[in-house]
Amino acid sequence: MVVEIPNGPGVGVSMARTNSAEIVSSHAYATDADFEQIFTENMSGLYLLSFLLTGDRDKAQECFVAGIEESAKGNRVFKEWARSWARRTIIQSAIRLIEPRHRPRSTTRNPAVARTTDKVPLALQAEVSAILELAPFDRFVFVMSALERYSDHDCSILLGCARRDVIAGQARALRQLGRLMKFQRKEHLAVHDNAEPFIELTIAQYFATQHGTVAFAQDAAL
């Protein structure tokens, strides 16, 4: 029996595409080991993100662990997107845990938060304390948009609300942070006559690196 092997330029292209797909499948996606490395190397930054969103040390740890578990589910994530994916899992876990849309705008501050803030790097303590004073929804919006650089549209999708609600939350957060930081760090506050106050935050520079090296005190570690 003679088996004819197809030949021609079309076959070569098809085989090349198959081989390319196999290469992408086996080499381009992040593995469990990659995510383990990300969460280990960036523990301080990812925990700080969890803490800013939840406003509670225990919930922050729960959110951090949930992010690790979500990242280890075998999602096909390109390696170059793995760090952003890890941070996104933290945010999604915090949203599920806190449900900020359903929290009242005025909340009673948990006295344990002030004690936990002492474990935050000294250069960030005043700013972290001010952010934790925000109402849950406004805090989520501020962290996601100003620190994590999510667009208004992406914030509205993740939070399950209208874009106008996100914009309103941003405005409230900026007003309150402007008042708080005016007393805590006057040298970093510039108020314009007919505009929202602009706040230059050290914490924003810290988050911009996405892998800050500043470590928490030992008893704040997971």
Protein Blocks (a to p, Z undefined) as FASTA:
>chain_A
ZZdddedjklmmmmmmmmmmmmmmmmmpccfklmmmmmmmmmmmmmmmmmmmnopaklmm
mmmmmmmmmmmnopacdfklmmmmmmmmmmmmmmmmnommlpcfbdcddfklmmmmmmpc
fklmmmmmmmmmpcfklmmmmmmmmmnopafklmmmmnopafklmmmmmmmmmmmmmmmm
mmmmmmlcccdfkbccddddfklmmmmnopafbdcdfklpZZ
